[in-house]
């Protein structure tokens, strides 16, 4: 039975596992299962925690169909950076370096996803057609590499 002050309140979130972030950042002792997947692909139970990293909601995807655990638009690349990539693979190396700098400035959010990945698979979702040259690839690398 819940206490009177919890009546009608939203359920408390499950506690996050305690993870030594310094050790996790250094890549010592833990391998993280982080993957990138297109949001338009069929969700699967083995996707684990599904997080969309985009500024805008993908066209044609309902909230039910997307089956997201989180929409982390605050981790999406800035507009100028996103436009500089312009879907051109030849610009991806520069995009990757600049986006990693942006992610470093948002380290608390990245660390939160890294803690999740320490306890189970995290699937970073993207809407772009190119599966090799997109923001989710960079986020997944950043989570794995520290």
C-alpha positions as CSV (number, residue, x, y, z in Angstrom):
1,X,0.0,0.0,0.0
2,X,1.4,3.4,-0.9
3,X,1.8,6.2,1.7
4,X,-0.8,9.0,1.7
5,X,1.6,11.5,0.1
6,X,2.0,9.2,-2.9
7,X,-1.7,8.8,-3.7
8,X,-2.3,9.8,-7.3
9,X,1.4,10.5,-7.8
10,X,3.2,9.2,-10.8
11,X,5.2,6.0,-10.0
12,X,8.8,6.6,-9.0
13,X,11.4,5.8,-11.7
14,X,13.5,2.7,-11.3
15,X,16.8,3.5,-9.6
16,X,19.8,3.9,-11.8
17,X,22.7,1.4,-11.2
18,X,25.6,3.0,-9.4
19,X,28.4,3.2,-11.9
20,X,31.9,4.7,-11.4
21,X,31.8,7.3,-14.2
22,X,35.6,7.9,-14.1
23,X,36.2,4.2,-14.8
24,X,33.4,4.2,-17.4
25,X,34.8,7.2,-19.2
26,X,38.3,5.6,-19.3
27,X,36.7,2.4,-20.8
28,X,38.2,0.3,-18.0
29,X,36.3,-2.9,-17.1
30,X,33.1,-2.2,-18.9
31,X,32.0,-2.8,-22.4
32,X,28.9,-0.9,-23.4
33,X,26.3,-2.3,-25.8
34,X,25.3,0.8,-27.7
35,X,23.9,0.6,-31.2
36,X,22.5,3.0,-33.8
37,X,19.3,2.2,-35.7
38,X,17.0,4.0,-38.0
39,X,13.8,5.0,-36.3
40,X,11.8,3.8,-39.3
41,X,13.0,0.2,-38.8
42,X,10.8,-2.1,-36.8
43,X,11.3,-1.8,-33.0
44,X,12.6,-5.1,-31.4
45,X,12.6,-6.2,-27.8
46,X,16.4,-6.6,-27.9
47,X,16.8,-2.9,-28.7
48,X,16.8,-2.2,-25.0
49,X,16.5,1.5,-24.1
50,X,15.5,3.4,-27.3
51,X,16.5,7.1,-27.5
52,X,15.9,9.4,-30.4
53,X,18.6,12.0,-31.0
54,X,17.0,14.5,-33.4
55,X,15.7,18.1,-33.2
56,X,12.4,17.3,-35.0
57,X,10.1,14.4,-34.8
58,X,10.5,12.0,-37.8
59,X,7.7,12.2,-40.4
60,X,5.2,9.4,-40.4
61,X,6.2,7.9,-37.1
62,X,3.6,7.9,-34.3
63,X,4.6,7.8,-30.7
64,X,3.3,4.2,-30.5
65,X,5.1,3.1,-33.6
66,X,8.4,4.7,-32.5
67,X,8.3,3.0,-29.0
68,X,10.8,5.5,-27.6
69,X,12.0,5.5,-24.1
70,X,13.3,9.0,-24.6
71,X,13.5,11.8,-27.1
72,X,16.8,13.5,-26.4
73,X,16.6,16.5,-28.7
74,X,19.0,18.4,-26.5
75,X,21.7,16.0,-27.7
76,X,21.0,16.6,-31.3
77,X,23.6,18.6,-33.3
78,X,23.1,22.4,-33.6
79,X,21.4,23.7,-36.6
80,X,24.5,25.1,-38.2
81,X,26.4,21.9,-37.7
82,X,23.6,19.8,-39.0
83,X,23.2,21.9,-42.1
84,X,27.0,21.8,-42.7
85,X,26.8,18.0,-43.1
86,X,24.1,18.4,-45.8
87,X,23.9,14.6,-46.2
88,X,27.4,14.5,-47.9
89,X,29.6,11.7,-46.7
90,X,32.7,13.7,-47.7
91,X,31.9,16.1,-44.9
92,X,31.3,13.5,-42.2
93,X,34.8,13.5,-40.7
94,X,34.6,17.3,-39.9
95,X,31.0,16.8,-38.7
96,X,32.0,14.0,-36.4
97,X,34.8,16.1,-34.8
98,X,32.6,19.2,-34.4
99,X,29.7,17.2,-33.0
100,X,31.9,15.4,-30.5
101,X,32.9,18.9,-29.3
102,X,29.2,19.8,-28.9
103,X,28.6,16.5,-27.0
104,X,31.5,17.2,-24.7
105,X,29.8,20.4,-23.7
106,X,26.7,18.3,-22.7
107,X,28.6,15.7,-20.8
108,X,26.0,15.3,-18.0
109,X,23.5,14.1,-20.6
110,X,26.0,11.9,-22.3
111,X,27.0,10.4,-18.9
112,X,23.3,9.7,-18.1
113,X,23.0,7.6,-21.3
114,X,26.4,6.0,-20.6
115,X,25.1,4.9,-17.1
116,X,22.0,3.3,-18.8
117,X,24.3,1.5,-21.3
118,X,26.3,0.1,-18.4
119,X,23.2,-1.8,-17.2
120,X,21.8,-2.9,-20.6
121,X,21.7,-2.2,-24.3
122,X,21.0,1.4,-25.6
123,X,19.8,1.9,-29.1
124,X,20.4,5.4,-30.5
125,X,17.8,6.2,-33.1
126,X,18.1,8.5,-36.2
127,X,15.8,9.4,-39.1
128,X,18.4,10.0,-41.8
129,X,18.6,7.6,-44.8
130,X,22.3,7.2,-44.5
131,X,23.1,4.6,-41.8
132,X,26.8,5.3,-41.8
133,X,26.9,9.1,-41.8
134,X,24.5,10.5,-39.2
135,X,24.4,12.0,-35.7
136,X,23.4,8.7,-34.0
137,X,26.6,7.0,-35.2
138,X,28.6,9.8,-33.5
139,X,26.6,9.6,-30.3
140,X,26.9,5.8,-30.2
141,X,30.7,6.1,-30.7
142,X,30.9,8.7,-27.9
143,X,29.0,6.5,-25.5
144,X,31.2,3.5,-26.2
145,X,34.5,5.3,-26.4
146,X,34.1,7.7,-23.5
